[in-house]
Amino acid sequence: MIKKTFKIPDMTCSNCAMKLESLEDTLEGVNEINASYHRLEMVVEYDETQLTEEQIIAAVKKKGYQAIPV
């Protein structure tokens, strides 16, 4: 498992954070997602053998947000 932080500059409210955390249910290999509207970031704990950083960024983009690896 690896933990990766992504800046989400266009997250505007706590509902945005909940929407991003819902990716936990759809991305295989994700153990946990914690999104913070106040810090404009999302921390993803995932199995790097099942999921790539690029796949996470693409999934976030499908939700309507930009993810920038930190």
Distance bins in CASP14 RR format, pairs under 12 A and 6 or more apart:
PFRMAT RR
TARGET T0000
AUTHOR 0000-0000-0000
RMODE 2
METHOD distances of the structure
MODEL  1
1 29 0 0 0 0 1 0 0 0 0 0 0
1 30 0 0 0 0 1 0 0 0 0 0 0
1 31 1 0 1 0 0 0 0 0 0 0 0
1 32 0 0 0 0 1 0 0 0 0 0 0
1 44 0 0 0 0 0 1 0 0 0 0 0
1 45 1 0 1 0 0 0 0 0 0 0 0
1 46 1 0 0 1 0 0 0 0 0 0 0
1 47 1 0 1 0 0 0 0 0 0 0 0
1 48 1 0 0 1 0 0 0 0 0 0 0
1 49 0 0 0 0 1 0 0 0 0 0 0
1 50 0 0 0 0 0 1 0 0 0 0 0
1 51 0 0 0 0 0 1 0 0 0 0 0
2 29 0 0 0 0 0 1 0 0 0 0 0
2 30 0 0 0 0 0 1 0 0 0 0 0
2 31 0 0 0 0 1 0 0 0 0 0 0
2 32 0 0 0 0 0 1 0 0 0 0 0
2 43 0 0 0 0 0 1 0 0 0 0 0
2 44 0 0 0 0 1 0 0 0 0 0 0
2 45 1 0 0 1 0 0 0 0 0 0 0
2 46 1 0 0 1 0 0 0 0 0 0 0
2 47 1 0 0 1 0 0 0 0 0 0 0
2 48 1 0 1 0 0 0 0 0 0 0 0
2 49 0 0 0 0 1 0 0 0 0 0 0
2 50 0 0 0 0 0 1 0 0 0 0 0
2 51 0 0 0 0 1 0 0 0 0 0 0
2 52 0 0 0 0 0 1 0 0 0 0 0
2 53 0 0 0 0 1 0 0 0 0 0 0
2 56 0 0 0 0 0 1 0 0 0 0 0
2 69 0 0 0 0 0 1 0 0 0 0 0
3 30 0 0 0 0 0 1 0 0 0 0 0
3 31 0 0 0 0 1 0 0 0 0 0 0
3 32 0 0 0 0 1 0 0 0 0 0 0
3 33 0 0 0 0 0 1 0 0 0 0 0
3 34 0 0 0 0 1 0 0 0 0 0 0
3 42 0 0 0 0 0 1 0 0 0 0 0
3 43 1 0 0 1 0 0 0 0 0 0 0
3 44 1 0 0 1 0 0 0 0 0 0 0
3 45 1 0 1 0 0 0 0 0 0 0 0
3 46 0 0 0 0 1 0 0 0 0 0 0
3 47 0 0 0 0 0 1 0 0 0 0 0
3 48 0 0 0 0 0 1 0 0 0 0 0
3 53 0 0 0 0 0 1 0 0 0 0 0
3 56 0 0 0 0 0 1 0 0 0 0 0
3 70 0 0 0 0 0 1 0 0 0 0 0
4 30 0 0 0 0 0 1 0 0 0 0 0
4 31 0 0 0 0 0 1 0 0 0 0 0
4 32 0 0 0 0 0 1 0 0 0 0 0
4 33 0 0 0 0 0 1 0 0 0 0 0
4 34 0 0 0 0 0 1 0 0 0 0 0
4 41 0 0 0 0 0 1 0 0 0 0 0
4 42 0 0 0 0 1 0 0 0 0 0 0
4 43 1 0 0 1 0 0 0 0 0 0 0
4 44 1 0 1 0 0 0 0 0 0 0 0
4 45 0 0 0 0 1 0 0 0 0 0 0
4 46 1 0 0 1 0 0 0 0 0 0 0
4 47 0 0 0 0 0 1 0 0 0 0 0
4 48 0 0 0 0 1 0 0 0 0 0 0
4 51 0 0 0 0 0 1 0 0 0 0 0
4 52 0 0 0 0 0 1 0 0 0 0 0
4 53 1 0 0 1 0 0 0 0 0 0 0
4 54 0 0 0 0 0 1 0 0 0 0 0
4 55 0 0 0 0 0 1 0 0 0 0 0
4 56 1 0 0 1 0 0 0 0 0 0 0
4 57 0 0 0 0 0 1 0 0 0 0 0
4 60 0 0 0 0 0 1 0 0 0 0 0
4 67 0 0 0 0 1 0 0 0 0 0 0
4 68 0 0 0 0 0 1 0 0 0 0 0
4 69 1 0 0 1 0 0 0 0 0 0 0
4 70 1 0 0 1 0 0 0 0 0 0 0
5 33 0 0 0 0 0 1 0 0 0 0 0
5 34 0 0 0 0 1 0 0 0 0 0 0
5 35 0 0 0 0 0 1 0 0 0 0 0
5 36 0 0 0 0 0 1 0 0 0 0 0
5 39 0 0 0 0 1 0 0 0 0 0 0
5 40 0 0 0 0 0 1 0 0 0 0 0
5 41 1 0 1 0 0 0 0 0 0 0 0
5 42 1 0 0 1 0 0 0 0 0 0 0
5 43 1 0 1 0 0 0 0 0 0 0 0
5 44 1 0 0 1 0 0 0 0 0 0 0
5 45 0 0 0 0 0 1 0 0 0 0 0
5 53 0 0 0 0 0 1 0 0 0 0 0
5 56 0 0 0 0 0 1 0 0 0 0 0
5 67 0 0 0 0 1 0 0 0 0 0 0
5 68 0 0 0 0 1 0 0 0 0 0 0
5 69 1 0 0 1 0 0 0 0 0 0 0
5 70 1 0 1 0 0 0 0 0 0 0 0
6 20 0 0 0 0 1 0 0 0 0 0 0
6 23 0 0 0 0 0 1 0 0 0 0 0
6 33 0 0 0 0 1 0 0 0 0 0 0
6 34 0 0 0 0 0 1 0 0 0 0 0
6 35 0 0 0 0 1 0 0 0 0 0 0
6 36 0 0 0 0 0 1 0 0 0 0 0
6 39 0 0 0 0 0 1 0 0 0 0 0
6 40 0 0 0 0 1 0 0 0 0 0 0
6 41 1 0 0 1 0 0 0 0 0 0 0
6 42 1 0 1 0 0 0 0 0 0 0 0
6 43 1 0 0 1 0 0 0 0 0 0 0
6 44 1 0 0 1 0 0 0 0 0 0 0
6 46 0 0 0 0 0 1 0 0 0 0 0
6 53 0 0 0 0 1 0 0 0 0 0 0
6 54 0 0 0 0 0 1 0 0 0 0 0
6 56 1 0 0 1 0 0 0 0 0 0 0
6 57 1 0 0 1 0 0 0 0 0 0 0
6 59 0 0 0 0 0 1 0 0 0 0 0
6 60 1 0 0 1 0 0 0 0 0 0 0
6 61 0 0 0 0 0 1 0 0 0 0 0
6 65 0 0 0 0 1 0 0 0 0 0 0
6 66 0 0 0 0 1 0 0 0 0 0 0
6 67 1 0 1 0 0 0 0 0 0 0 0
6 68 1 0 0 1 0 0 0 0 0 0 0
6 69 1 0 1 0 0 0 0 0 0 0 0
6 70 1 0 0 1 0 0 0 0 0 0 0
7 35 0 0 0 0 0 1 0 0 0 0 0
7 36 0 0 0 0 0 1 0 0 0 0 0
7 39 0 0 0 0 1 0 0 0 0 0 0
7 40 1 0 0 1 0 0 0 0 0 0 0
7 41 1 0 1 0 0 0 0 0 0 0 0
7 42 0 0 0 0 1 0 0 0 0 0 0
7 43 0 0 0 0 0 1 0 0 0 0 0
7 57 0 0 0 0 0 1 0 0 0 0 0
7 60 0 0 0 0 0 1 0 0 0 0 0
7 65 0 0 0 0 0 1 0 0 0 0 0
7 66 0 0 0 0 1 0 0 0 0 0 0
7 67 1 0 0 1 0 0 0 0 0 0 0
7 68 1 0 1 0 0 0 0 0 0 0 0
7 69 0 0 0 0 1 0 0 0 0 0 0
7 70 1 0 1 0 0 0 0 0 0 0 0
8 16 1 0 0 1 0 0 0 0 0 0 0
8 17 0 0 0 0 1 0 0 0 0 0 0
8 19 0 0 0 0 0 1 0 0 0 0 0
8 20 1 0 0 1 0 0 0 0 0 0 0
8 21 0 0 0 0 0 1 0 0 0 0 0
8 23 0 0 0 0 0 1 0 0 0 0 0
8 33 0 0 0 0 0 1 0 0 0 0 0
8 34 0 0 0 0 0 1 0 0 0 0 0
8 35 1 0 0 1 0 0 0 0 0 0 0
8 36 0 0 0 0 1 0 0 0 0 0 0
8 37 0 0 0 0 1 0 0 0 0 0 0
8 38 0 0 0 0 0 1 0 0 0 0 0
8 39 0 0 0 0 1 0 0 0 0 0 0
8 40 1 0 1 0 0 0 0 0 0 0 0
8 41 1 0 0 1 0 0 0 0 0 0 0
8 42 1 0 1 0 0 0 0 0 0 0 0
8 43 0 0 0 0 0 1 0 0 0 0 0
8 44 0 0 0 0 0 1 0 0 0 0 0
8 56 0 0 0 0 0 1 0 0 0 0 0
8 57 0 0 0 0 0 1 0 0 0 0 0
8 60 1 0 0 1 0 0 0 0 0 0 0
8 61 0 0 0 0 0 1 0 0 0 0 0
8 63 0 0 0 0 1 0 0 0 0 0 0
8 64 0 0 0 0 1 0 0 0 0 0 0
8 65 1 0 1 0 0 0 0 0 0 0 0
8 66 1 0 0 1 0 0 0 0 0 0 0
8 67 1 0 1 0 0 0 0 0 0 0 0
8 68 1 0 0 1 0 0 0 0 0 0 0
8 69 0 0 0 0 0 1 0 0 0 0 0
8 70 0 0 0 0 0 1 0 0 0 0 0
9 16 0 0 0 0 0 1 0 0 0 0 0
9 37 0 0 0 0 0 1 0 0 0 0 0
9 39 0 0 0 0 0 1 0 0 0 0 0
9 40 1 0 1 0 0 0 0 0 0 0 0
9 41 0 0 0 0 1 0 0 0 0 0 0
9 42 0 0 0 0 0 1 0 0 0 0 0
9 60 0 0 0 0 0 1 0 0 0 0 0
9 65 0 0 0 0 1 0 0 0 0 0 0
9 66 1 0 0 1 0 0 0 0 0 0 0
9 67 0 0 0 0 1 0 0 0 0 0 0
9 68 1 0 0 1 0 0 0 0 0 0 0
9 70 0 0 0 0 0 1 0 0 0 0 0
10 16 0 0 0 0 1 0 0 0 0 0 0
10 19 0 0 0 0 0 1 0 0 0 0 0
10 20 0 0 0 0 0 1 0 0 0 0 0
10 37 0 0 0 0 0 1 0 0 0 0 0
10 40 0 0 0 0 1 0 0 0 0 0 0
10 42 0 0 0 0 0 1 0 0 0 0 0
10 60 0 0 0 0 0 1 0 0 0 0 0
10 61 0 0 0 0 0 1 0 0 0 0 0
10 63 0 0 0 0 0 1 0 0 0 0 0
10 64 1 0 0 1 0 0 0 0 0 0 0
10 65 1 0 1 0 0 0 0 0 0 0 0
10 66 1 0 1 0 0 0 0 0 0 0 0
10 67 0 0 0 0 1 0 0 0 0 0 0
10 68 0 0 0 0 0 1 0 0 0 0 0
11 17 1 0 0 1 0 0 0 0 0 0 0
11 18 0 0 0 0 0 1 0 0 0 0 0
11 19 0 0 0 0 1 0 0 0 0 0 0
11 20 1 0 0 1 0 0 0 0 0 0 0
11 21 0 0 0 0 0 1 0 0 0 0 0
11 35 1 0 0 1 0 0 0 0 0 0 0
11 36 0 0 0 0 1 0 0 0 0 0 0
11 37 1 0 1 0 0 0 0 0 0 0 0
11 38 0 0 0 0 1 0 0 0 0 0 0
11 39 0 0 0 0 1 0 0 0 0 0 0
11 40 1 0 1 0 0 0 0 0 0 0 0
11 41 0 0 0 0 1 0 0 0 0 0 0
11 42 1 0 0 1 0 0 0 0 0 0 0
11 60 0 0 0 0 1 0 0 0 0 0 0
11 63 0 0 0 0 0 1 0 0 0 0 0
11 64 0 0 0 0 0 1 0 0 0 0 0
11 65 1 0 0 1 0 0 0 0 0 0 0
11 66 0 0 0 0 1 0 0 0 0 0 0
11 67 0 0 0 0 1 0 0 0 0 0 0
11 68 0 0 0 0 0 1 0 0 0 0 0
12 19 0 0 0 0 0 1 0 0 0 0 0
12 20 0 0 0 0 0 1 0 0 0 0 0
12 37 1 0 0 1 0 0 0 0 0 0 0
12 38 0 0 0 0 0 1 0 0 0 0 0
12 40 0 0 0 0 1 0 0 0 0 0 0
12 64 0 0 0 0 0 1 0 0 0 0 0
12 65 0 0 0 0 1 0 0 0 0 0 0
13 19 0 0 0 0 1 0 0 0 0 0 0
13 20 0 0 0 0 0 1 0 0 0 0 0
13 35 0 0 0 0 0 1 0 0 0 0 0
13 36 0 0 0 0 0 1 0 0 0 0 0
13 37 1 0 1 0 0 0 0 0 0 0 0
13 38 0 0 0 0 0 1 0 0 0 0 0
13 40 0 0 0 0 0 1 0 0 0 0 0
13 65 0 0 0 0 0 1 0 0 0 0 0
14 20 0 0 0 0 0 1 0 0 0 0 0
14 21 0 0 0 0 0 1 0 0 0 0 0
14 35 0 0 0 0 1 0 0 0 0 0 0
14 36 0 0 0 0 1 0 0 0 0 0 0
14 37 1 0 1 0 0 0 0 0 0 0 0
14 38 0 0 0 0 1 0 0 0 0 0 0
15 21 0 0 0 0 0 1 0 0 0 0 0
15 22 0 0 0 0 0 1 0 0 0 0 0
15 35 0 0 0 0 0 1 0 0 0 0 0
15 37 0 0 0 0 1 0 0 0 0 0 0
15 63 0 0 0 0 0 1 0 0 0 0 0
16 22 0 0 0 0 0 1 0 0 0 0 0
16 35 1 0 0 1 0 0 0 0 0 0 0
16 36 0 0 0 0 0 1 0 0 0 0 0
16 37 1 0 0 1 0 0 0 0 0 0 0
16 38 0 0 0 0 0 1 0 0 0 0 0
16 40 0 0 0 0 1 0 0 0 0 0 0
16 41 0 0 0 0 0 1 0 0 0 0 0
16 42 0 0 0 0 1 0 0 0 0 0 0
16 60 0 0 0 0 0 1 0 0 0 0 0
16 63 0 0 0 0 1 0 0 0 0 0 0
16 64 0 0 0 0 1 0 0 0 0 0 0
16 65 1 0 0 1 0 0 0 0 0 0 0
16 66 0 0 0 0 0 1 0 0 0 0 0
17 23 0 0 0 0 0 1 0 0 0 0 0
17 33 0 0 0 0 1 0 0 0 0 0 0
17 34 0 0 0 0 1 0 0 0 0 0 0
17 35 1 1 0 0 0 0 0 0 0 0 0
17 36 1 0 0 1 0 0 0 0 0 0 0
17 37 1 0 1 0 0 0 0 0 0 0 0
17 38 0 0 0 0 1 0 0 0 0 0 0
17 39 0 0 0 0 1 0 0 0 0 0 0
17 40 0 0 0 0 1 0 0 0 0 0 0
17 41 0 0 0 0 1 0 0 0 0 0 0
17 42 1 0 0 1 0 0 0 0 0 0 0
17 43 0 0 0 0 0 1 0 0 0 0 0
17 60 0 0 0 0 0 1 0 0 0 0 0
17 63 0 0 0 0 0 1 0 0 0 0 0
17 65 0 0 0 0 0 1 0 0 0 0 0
18 24 0 0 0 0 0 1 0 0 0 0 0
18 25 0 0 0 0 0 1 0 0 0 0 0
18 33 0 0 0 0 0 1 0 0 0 0 0
18 34 0 0 0 0 0 1 0 0 0 0 0
18 35 1 0 0 1 0 0 0 0 0 0 0
18 36 0 0 0 0 0 1 0 0 0 0 0
18 37 0 0 0 0 1 0 0 0 0 0 0
18 42 0 0 0 0 0 1 0 0 0 0 0
18 63 0 0 0 0 0 1 0 0 0 0 0
19 25 0 0 0 0 0 1 0 0 0 0 0
19 26 0 0 0 0 0 1 0 0 0 0 0
19 33 0 0 0 0 0 1 0 0 0 0 0
19 35 0 0 0 0 1 0 0 0 0 0 0
19 37 0 0 0 0 0 1 0 0 0 0 0
19 42 0 0 0 0 0 1 0 0 0 0 0
19 59 0 0 0 0 0 1 0 0 0 0 0
19 60 0 0 0 0 1 0 0 0 0 0 0
19 62 0 0 0 0 0 1 0 0 0 0 0
19 63 1 0 1 0 0 0 0 0 0 0 0
19 64 0 0 0 0 1 0 0 0 0 0 0
19 65 0 0 0 0 1 0 0 0 0 0 0
20 26 0 0 0 0 0 1 0 0 0 0 0
20 27 0 0 0 0 0 1 0 0 0 0 0
20 30 0 0 0 0 0 1 0 0 0 0 0
20 33 1 0 0 1 0 0 0 0 0 0 0
20 34 0 0 0 0 1 0 0 0 0 0 0
20 35 1 0 1 0 0 0 0 0 0 0 0
20 36 0 0 0 0 1 0 0 0 0 0 0
20 37 0 0 0 0 1 0 0 0 0 0 0
20 40 0 0 0 0 0 1 0 0 0 0 0
20 41 0 0 0 0 0 1 0 0 0 0 0
20 42 1 0 1 0 0 0 0 0 0 0 0
20 43 0 0 0 0 0 1 0 0 0 0 0
20 44 0 0 0 0 1 0 0 0 0 0 0
20 56 0 0 0 0 0 1 0 0 0 0 0
20 57 0 0 0 0 0 1 0 0 0 0 0
20 59 0 0 0 0 1 0 0 0 0 0 0
20 60 1 0 0 1 0 0 0 0 0 0 0
20 61 0 0 0 0 0 1 0 0 0 0 0
20 62 0 0 0 0 0 1 0 0 0 0 0
20 63 1 0 0 1 0 0 0 0 0 0 0
20 64 0 0 0 0 1 0 0 0 0 0 0
20 65 1 0 0 1 0 0 0 0 0 0 0
20 66 0 0 0 0 0 1 0 0 0 0 0
20 67 0 0 0 0 1 0 0 0 0 0 0
21 27 0 0 0 0 0 1 0 0 0 0 0
21 30 0 0 0 0 0 1 0 0 0 0 0
21 32 0 0 0 0 1 0 0 0 0 0 0
21 33 1 0 1 0 0 0 0 0 0 0 0
21 34 1 0 0 1 0 0 0 0 0 0 0
21 35 1 0 1 0 0 0 0 0 0 0 0
21 36 0 0 0 0 0 1 0 0 0 0 0
21 37 0 0 0 0 0 1 0 0 0 0 0
21 42 0 0 0 0 1 0 0 0 0 0 0
21 43 0 0 0 0 0 1 0 0 0 0 0
21 44 0 0 0 0 1 0 0 0 0 0 0
21 60 0 0 0 0 0 1 0 0 0 0 0
21 63 0 0 0 0 0 1 0 0 0 0 0
22 30 0 0 0 0 0 1 0 0 0 0 0
22 33 0 0 0 0 1 0 0 0 0 0 0
22 35 0 0 0 0 1 0 0 0 0 0 0
22 42 0 0 0 0 0 1 0 0 0 0 0
22 59 0 0 0 0 0 1 0 0 0 0 0
22 60 0 0 0 0 0 1 0 0 0 0 0
22 62 0 0 0 0 0 1 0 0 0 0 0
22 63 0 0 0 0 1 0 0 0 0 0 0
23 29 0 0 0 0 0 1 0 0 0 0 0
23 30 1 0 0 1 0 0 0 0 0 0 0
23 32 0 0 0 0 0 1 0 0 0 0 0
23 33 1 0 1 0 0 0 0 0 0 0 0
23 34 0 0 0 0 0 1 0 0 0 0 0
23 35 0 0 0 0 1 0 0 0 0 0 0
23 42 0 0 0 0 1 0 0 0 0 0 0
23 44 0 0 0 0 1 0 0 0 0 0 0
23 46 0 0 0 0 0 1 0 0 0 0 0
23 51 0 0 0 0 0 1 0 0 0 0 0
23 55 0 0 0 0 0 1 0 0 0 0 0
23 56 1 0 0 1 0 0 0 0 0 0 0
23 57 0 0 0 0 0 1 0 0 0 0 0
23 58 0 0 0 0 0 1 0 0 0 0 0
23 59 1 0 1 0 0 0 0 0 0 0 0
23 60 1 0 0 1 0 0 0 0 0 0 0
23 61 0 0 0 0 0 1 0 0 0 0 0
23 62 0 0 0 0 1 0 0 0 0 0 0
23 63 1 0 0 1 0 0 0 0 0 0 0
23 64 0 0 0 0 0 1 0 0 0 0 0
23 65 0 0 0 0 0 1 0 0 0 0 0
23 67 0 0 0 0 0 1 0 0 0 0 0
24 30 1 0 1 0 0 0 0 0 0 0 0
24 31 0 0 0 0 1 0 0 0 0 0 0
24 32 1 0 0 1 0 0 0 0 0 0 0
24 33 1 0 1 0 0 0 0 0 0 0 0
24 34 0 0 0 0 1 0 0 0 0 0 0
24 35 0 0 0 0 1 0 0 0 0 0 0
24 42 0 0 0 0 0 1 0 0 0 0 0
24 43 0 0 0 0 0 1 0 0 0 0 0
24 44 0 0 0 0 1 0 0 0 0 0 0
24 45 0 0 0 0 1 0 0 0 0 0 0
24 46 0 0 0 0 1 0 0 0 0 0 0
24 51 0 0 0 0 0 1 0 0 0 0 0
24 56 0 0 0 0 0 1 0 0 0 0 0
24 59 0 0 0 0 0 1 0 0 0 0 0
25 32 0 0 0 0 0 1 0 0 0 0 0
25 33 0 0 0 0 1 0 0 0 0 0 0
25 59 0 0 0 0 0 1 0 0 0 0 0
26 33 0 0 0 0 0 1 0 0 0 0 0
26 51 0 0 0 0 0 1 0 0 0 0 0
26 55 0 0 0 0 0 1 0 0 0 0 0
26 56 0 0 0 0 0 1 0 0 0 0 0
26 58 0 0 0 0 0 1 0 0 0 0 0
26 59 1 0 0 1 0 0 0 0 0 0 0
26 60 0 0 0 0 0 1 0 0 0 0 0
26 62 0 0 0 0 1 0 0 0 0 0 0
26 63 0 0 0 0 1 0 0 0 0 0 0
27 33 0 0 0 0 1 0 0 0 0 0 0
27 44 0 0 0 0 1 0 0 0 0 0 0
27 45 0 0 0 0 0 1 0 0 0 0 0
27 46 1 0 0 1 0 0 0 0 0 0 0
27 47 0 0 0 0 0 1 0 0 0 0 0
27 50 0 0 0 0 1 0 0 0 0 0 0
27 51 1 0 0 1 0 0 0 0 0 0 0
27 52 0 0 0 0 0 1 0 0 0 0 0
27 53 0 0 0 0 0 1 0 0 0 0 0
27 55 1 0 0 1 0 0 0 0 0 0 0
27 56 1 0 0 1 0 0 0 0 0 0 0
27 57 0 0 0 0 0 1 0 0 0 0 0
27 58 0 0 0 0 1 0 0 0 0 0 0
27 59 1 0 1 0 0 0 0 0 0 0 0
27 60 0 0 0 0 1 0 0 0 0 0 0
27 62 0 0 0 0 0 1 0 0 0 0 0
27 63 0 0 0 0 0 1 0 0 0 0 0
28 46 0 0 0 0 1 0 0 0 0 0 0
28 47 0 0 0 0 1 0 0 0 0 0 0
28 49 0 0 0 0 0 1 0 0 0 0 0
28 50 1 0 1 0 0 0 0 0 0 0 0
28 51 1 0 0 1 0 0 0 0 0 0 0
28 52 0 0 0 0 0 1 0 0 0 0 0
28 55 0 0 0 0 1 0 0 0 0 0 0
28 56 0 0 0 0 0 1 0 0 0 0 0
28 59 0 0 0 0 0 1 0 0 0 0 0
29 44 0 0 0 0 1 0 0 0 0 0 0
29 45 0 0 0 0 1 0 0 0 0 0 0
29 46 1 0 1 0 0 0 0 0 0 0 0
29 47 1 0 1 0 0 0 0 0 0 0 0
29 48 0 0 0 0 1 0 0 0 0 0 0
29 49 0 0 0 0 1 0 0 0 0 0 0
29 50 1 0 1 0 0 0 0 0 0 0 0
29 51 1 0 1 0 0 0 0 0 0 0 0
29 52 0 0 0 0 0 1 0 0 0 0 0
29 55 0 0 0 0 1 0 0 0 0 0 0
29 56 0 0 0 0 0 1 0 0 0 0 0
29 59 0 0 0 0 0 1 0 0 0 0 0
30 42 0 0 0 0 0 1 0 0 0 0 0
30 43 0 0 0 0 0 1 0 0 0 0 0
30 44 1 0 0 1 0 0 0 0 0 0 0
30 45 1 0 0 1 0 0 0 0 0 0 0
30 46 1 0 1 0 0 0 0 0 0 0 0
30 47 1 0 0 1 0 0 0 0 0 0 0
30 48 0 0 0 0 0 1 0 0 0 0 0
30 50 0 0 0 0 1 0 0 0 0 0 0
30 51 1 0 0 1 0 0 0 0 0 0 0
30 52 0 0 0 0 0 1 0 0 0 0 0
30 55 0 0 0 0 1 0 0 0 0 0 0
30 56 0 0 0 0 1 0 0 0 0 0 0
30 59 0 0 0 0 1 0 0 0 0 0 0
30 60 0 0 0 0 0 1 0 0 0 0 0
31 43 0 0 0 0 0 1 0 0 0 0 0
31 44 0 0 0 0 1 0 0 0 0 0 0
31 45 1 0 1 0 0 0 0 0 0 0 0
31 46 1 0 0 1 0 0 0 0 0 0 0
31 47 1 0 0 1 0 0 0 0 0 0 0
31 48 0 0 0 0 0 1 0 0 0 0 0
31 50 0 0 0 0 0 1 0 0 0 0 0
31 51 0 0 0 0 0 1 0 0 0 0 0
32 42 0 0 0 0 0 1 0 0 0 0 0
32 43 0 0 0 0 1 0 0 0 0 0 0
32 44 1 0 0 1 0 0 0 0 0 0 0
32 45 1 0 1 0 0 0 0 0 0 0 0
32 46 0 0 0 0 1 0 0 0 0 0 0
32 47 0 0 0 0 0 1 0 0 0 0 0
33 41 0 0 0 0 0 1 0 0 0 0 0
33 42 1 0 0 1 0 0 0 0 0 0 0
33 43 1 0 0 1 0 0 0 0 0 0 0
33 44 1 0 1 0 0 0 0 0 0 0 0
33 45 1 0 0 1 0 0 0 0 0 0 0
33 46 0 0 0 0 1 0 0 0 0 0 0
33 51 0 0 0 0 0 1 0 0 0 0 0
33 56 0 0 0 0 1 0 0 0 0 0 0
33 59 0 0 0 0 0 1 0 0 0 0 0
33 60 0 0 0 0 1 0 0 0 0 0 0
33 63 0 0 0 0 0 1 0 0 0 0 0
33 67 0 0 0 0 0 1 0 0 0 0 0
34 41 0 0 0 0 1 0 0 0 0 0 0
34 42 1 0 0 1 0 0 0 0 0 0 0
34 43 1 0 1 0 0 0 0 0 0 0 0
34 44 0 0 0 0 1 0 0 0 0 0 0
34 45 0 0 0 0 1 0 0 0 0 0 0
35 41 1 0 0 1 0 0 0 0 0 0 0
35 42 1 0 1 0 0 0 0 0 0 0 0
35 43 1 0 0 1 0 0 0 0 0 0 0
35 44 0 0 0 0 1 0 0 0 0 0 0
35 60 0 0 0 0 1 0 0 0 0 0 0
35 63 0 0 0 0 0 1 0 0 0 0 0
35 65 0 0 0 0 1 0 0 0 0 0 0
35 67 0 0 0 0 0 1 0 0 0 0 0
36 42 1 0 0 1 0 0 0 0 0 0 0
36 43 0 0 0 0 1 0 0 0 0 0 0
37 65 0 0 0 0 0 1 0 0 0 0 0
39 70 0 0 0 0 0 1 0 0 0 0 0
40 65 0 0 0 0 0 1 0 0 0 0 0
40 66 0 0 0 0 0 1 0 0 0 0 0
40 67 0 0 0 0 0 1 0 0 0 0 0
40 68 0 0 0 0 1 0 0 0 0 0 0
40 70 0 0 0 0 0 1 0 0 0 0 0
41 60 0 0 0 0 0 1 0 0 0 0 0
41 65 0 0 0 0 0 1 0 0 0 0 0
41 67 0 0 0 0 1 0 0 0 0 0 0
41 68 0 0 0 0 1 0 0 0 0 0 0
41 69 0 0 0 0 0 1 0 0 0 0 0
41 70 1 0 0 1 0 0 0 0 0 0 0
42 56 0 0 0 0 1 0 0 0 0 0 0
42 57 0 0 0 0 0 1 0 0 0 0 0
42 59 0 0 0 0 0 1 0 0 0 0 0
42 60 1 0 0 1 0 0 0 0 0 0 0
42 63 0 0 0 0 0 1 0 0 0 0 0
42 65 0 0 0 0 1 0 0 0 0 0 0
42 66 0 0 0 0 0 1 0 0 0 0 0
42 67 1 0 0 1 0 0 0 0 0 0 0
42 68 0 0 0 0 0 1 0 0 0 0 0
42 69 0 0 0 0 0 1 0 0 0 0 0
42 70 0 0 0 0 1 0 0 0 0 0 0
43 56 0 0 0 0 0 1 0 0 0 0 0
43 67 0 0 0 0 0 1 0 0 0 0 0
43 69 0 0 0 0 0 1 0 0 0 0 0
43 70 0 0 0 0 1 0 0 0 0 0 0
44 51 0 0 0 0 1 0 0 0 0 0 0
44 52 0 0 0 0 0 1 0 0 0 0 0
44 53 0 0 0 0 1 0 0 0 0 0 0
44 55 0 0 0 0 0 1 0 0 0 0 0
44 56 1 0 1 0 0 0 0 0 0 0 0
44 57 0 0 0 0 0 1 0 0 0 0 0
44 59 0 0 0 0 1 0 0 0 0 0 0
44 60 0 0 0 0 1 0 0 0 0 0 0
44 67 0 0 0 0 1 0 0 0 0 0 0
44 69 0 0 0 0 0 1 0 0 0 0 0
44 70 0 0 0 0 0 1 0 0 0 0 0
45 51 0 0 0 0 0 1 0 0 0 0 0
45 56 0 0 0 0 0 1 0 0 0 0 0
46 52 0 0 0 0 1 0 0 0 0 0 0
46 53 0 0 0 0 1 0 0 0 0 0 0
46 55 0 0 0 0 1 0 0 0 0 0 0
46 56 1 0 0 1 0 0 0 0 0 0 0
46 59 0 0 0 0 0 1 0 0 0 0 0
47 55 0 0 0 0 0 1 0 0 0 0 0
47 56 0 0 0 0 0 1 0 0 0 0 0
48 54 0 0 0 0 0 1 0 0 0 0 0
48 55 0 0 0 0 0 1 0 0 0 0 0
48 56 0 0 0 0 0 1 0 0 0 0 0
50 56 0 0 0 0 0 1 0 0 0 0 0
51 57 0 0 0 0 0 1 0 0 0 0 0
51 58 0 0 0 0 0 1 0 0 0 0 0
51 59 0 0 0 0 1 0 0 0 0 0 0
52 58 0 0 0 0 1 0 0 0 0 0 0
52 59 0 0 0 0 0 1 0 0 0 0 0
52 69 0 0 0 0 0 1 0 0 0 0 0
53 59 0 0 0 0 0 1 0 0 0 0 0
53 60 0 0 0 0 0 1 0 0 0 0 0
53 67 0 0 0 0 1 0 0 0 0 0 0
53 68 0 0 0 0 0 1 0 0 0 0 0
53 69 1 0 0 1 0 0 0 0 0 0 0
53 70 0 0 0 0 0 1 0 0 0 0 0
54 60 0 0 0 0 0 1 0 0 0 0 0
54 61 0 0 0 0 0 1 0 0 0 0 0
54 67 0 0 0 0 0 1 0 0 0 0 0
54 69 0 0 0 0 1 0 0 0 0 0 0
55 61 0 0 0 0 0 1 0 0 0 0 0
55 62 0 0 0 0 0 1 0 0 0 0 0
55 67 0 0 0 0 0 1 0 0 0 0 0
56 62 0 0 0 0 0 1 0 0 0 0 0
56 63 0 0 0 0 0 1 0 0 0 0 0
56 65 0 0 0 0 0 1 0 0 0 0 0
56 67 1 0 0 1 0 0 0 0 0 0 0
56 68 0 0 0 0 0 1 0 0 0 0 0
56 69 0 0 0 0 1 0 0 0 0 0 0
57 63 0 0 0 0 0 1 0 0 0 0 0
57 64 0 0 0 0 0 1 0 0 0 0 0
57 65 0 0 0 0 1 0 0 0 0 0 0
57 66 0 0 0 0 1 0 0 0 0 0 0
57 67 1 0 1 0 0 0 0 0 0 0 0
57 68 0 0 0 0 1 0 0 0 0 0 0
57 69 1 0 0 1 0 0 0 0 0 0 0
58 64 0 0 0 0 0 1 0 0 0 0 0
58 65 0 0 0 0 0 1 0 0 0 0 0
58 66 0 0 0 0 0 1 0 0 0 0 0
58 67 0 0 0 0 1 0 0 0 0 0 0
59 65 0 0 0 0 1 0 0 0 0 0 0
59 67 0 0 0 0 1 0 0 0 0 0 0
60 66 1 0 0 1 0 0 0 0 0 0 0
60 67 1 1 0 0 0 0 0 0 0 0 0
60 68 0 0 0 0 1 0 0 0 0 0 0
60 69 0 0 0 0 0 1 0 0 0 0 0
61 67 1 0 0 1 0 0 0 0 0 0 0
61 68 0 0 0 0 0 1 0 0 0 0 0
END
